[in-house]
Amino acid sequence: MKIKNNNINGIDENTTTLMKLMESIVEQNHDEKGIVWPREISPFDIYLAPDLSGNSLITKFADGLYESLDIKFDVLYDDRKNVTIQEKLKKAYLIGIPYIVVLEKSMFKKGKCTVISRKTLVNEEVPIDDIEKYLVNKITKE
């Protein structure tokens, strides 16, 4: 290992280049709510935001959905229990994962969930029985 001018084999240069690249991407892909990652370079494809405040059916469904989706996609599962859906959505918008799946009590009782495109902020109601198929079709067609 060679150390020259506090540079270990170009690591500092590579880190600086990566940081500049990330800054450029964020500068070009953001809105007032936060980052809007292009799907091709997003660290995750889906942000799973269930309301876990006391509903064991939602918890069980969310756990199963996560396990199923995580085989096909990179999924960030927000499994915090003492956090409101609004707080989870705020975090989801801020970090900018392309698709947000919201499982909240009122929609879940109707057999539906909400899918939000981070890029367009369009909300779509999707039957919970069709959510996996819907996401596979939506994401793979991009």
Wavefront OBJ file of the C-alpha trace (Angstrom):
o trace
v 0.000 0.000 0.000
v 1.460 3.319 -1.040
v 0.606 6.471 0.829
v 1.319 9.731 -0.928
v -0.133 13.116 0.013
v -2.719 11.463 2.316
v -3.924 9.422 -0.664
v -4.039 5.632 -0.325
v -3.856 4.185 -3.848
v -6.359 6.657 -5.251
v -9.048 6.012 -2.636
v -9.443 9.698 -1.818
v -9.666 10.560 -5.519
v -12.280 7.861 -6.124
v -14.296 8.976 -3.113
v -14.218 12.583 -4.291
v -15.294 11.549 -7.789
v -18.139 9.457 -6.386
v -19.293 12.318 -4.158
v -19.288 14.729 -7.107
v -21.292 12.236 -9.149
v -23.844 11.814 -6.343
v -24.136 15.595 -5.911
v -24.747 15.980 -9.621
v -27.421 13.262 -9.657
v -29.245 14.770 -6.670
v -28.991 18.278 -8.133
v -30.703 17.083 -11.316
v -33.228 14.783 -9.601
v -34.987 16.421 -6.686
v -38.074 18.377 -5.770
v -39.321 20.223 -2.692
v -39.884 16.908 -0.859
v -36.401 15.460 -1.392
v -34.422 13.284 -3.779
v -36.089 11.588 -6.763
v -33.709 8.754 -7.641
v -33.782 7.475 -11.216
v -34.728 3.799 -10.889
v -31.583 2.641 -12.676
v -29.320 4.000 -9.937
v -31.631 4.051 -6.938
v -30.311 2.086 -3.954
v -33.783 0.513 -3.651
v -36.736 -0.052 -5.999
v -39.533 -0.056 -3.421
v -40.134 1.595 -0.058
v -42.619 -0.536 1.884
v -44.465 1.644 4.417
v -47.015 -0.315 6.457
v -49.015 1.021 9.391
v -47.737 -1.328 12.094
v -49.443 0.363 15.024
v -51.352 -2.565 16.419
v -52.837 -4.307 13.375
v -51.425 -7.827 13.241
v -53.068 -8.506 9.847
v -51.179 -5.625 8.243
v -47.969 -6.742 9.949
v -48.360 -10.305 8.711
v -49.239 -9.165 5.185
v -46.368 -6.649 5.087
v -43.856 -9.256 6.273
v -44.988 -11.690 3.579
v -45.035 -9.022 0.884
v -41.527 -7.943 1.831
v -40.203 -11.510 1.641
v -41.863 -12.038 -1.724
v -40.822 -8.727 -3.295
v -37.289 -8.847 -1.900
v -36.577 -11.850 -4.127
v -37.205 -9.760 -7.260
v -36.388 -6.213 -6.160
v -34.409 -4.206 -3.654
v -36.964 -3.310 -0.987
v -36.557 -0.982 1.978
v -39.047 -2.169 4.608
v -39.917 0.550 7.113
v -40.892 -1.716 9.982
v -40.879 0.979 12.662
v -43.916 0.415 14.888
v -44.285 3.716 16.736
v -44.148 5.931 13.659
v -47.184 7.281 11.811
v -47.796 6.715 8.119
v -47.319 10.451 7.583
v -43.844 10.270 9.144
v -42.977 7.232 7.037
v -44.153 9.005 3.882
v -42.112 12.075 4.744
v -39.025 9.858 5.065
v -39.881 7.991 1.852
v -40.220 11.231 -0.115
v -36.999 12.576 1.357
v -34.845 9.601 0.375
v -36.550 9.261 -3.006
v -37.019 5.552 -3.671
v -38.944 5.214 -6.979
v -42.023 3.375 -5.649
v -43.683 3.672 -2.259
v -46.169 1.009 -1.152
v -48.428 2.224 1.659
v -50.408 -0.246 3.753
v -52.723 1.745 5.990
v -55.677 0.543 8.035
v -58.527 2.241 6.158
v -57.369 1.023 2.743
v -56.385 -2.411 4.033
v -59.941 -2.934 5.337
v -61.120 -2.352 1.746
v -58.594 -4.909 0.475
v -56.410 -2.246 -1.124
v -53.096 -0.505 -0.721
v -51.621 2.630 -2.256
v -48.671 2.743 -4.631
v -47.012 6.121 -5.076
v -44.619 6.942 -7.879
v -41.955 9.142 -6.328
v -41.200 10.710 -9.704
v -44.761 11.796 -10.508
v -46.314 11.663 -7.002
v -49.291 9.864 -8.564
v -51.153 7.640 -6.082
v -52.769 4.452 -7.341
v -55.087 2.206 -5.364
v -54.200 -1.429 -5.974
v -55.983 -4.520 -4.619
v -53.683 -6.168 -2.076
v -54.093 -9.505 -3.862
v -52.642 -7.938 -7.032
v -49.895 -5.771 -5.541
v -46.966 -8.049 -6.347
v -48.062 -8.575 -9.951
v -48.751 -4.849 -10.302
v -45.264 -3.899 -9.093
v -43.536 -6.505 -11.248
v -45.357 -5.166 -14.322
v -44.783 -1.525 -13.402
v -41.096 -1.810 -12.577
v -40.005 -4.226 -15.295
v -41.705 -2.150 -18.022
v -39.630 0.933 -17.197
l 1 2 3 4 5 6 7 8 9 10 11 12 13 14 15 16 17 18 19 20 21 22 23 24 25 26 27 28 29 30 31 32 33 34 35 36 37 38 39 40 41 42 43 44 45 46 47 48 49 50 51 52 53 54 55 56 57 58 59 60 61 62 63 64 65 66 67 68 69 70 71 72 73 74 75 76 77 78 79 80 81 82 83 84 85 86 87 88 89 90 91 92 93 94 95 96 97 98 99 100 101 102 103 104 105 106 107 108 109 110 111 112 113 114 115 116 117 118 119 120 121 122 123 124 125 126 127 128 129 130 131 132 133 134 135 136 137 138 139 140 141 142
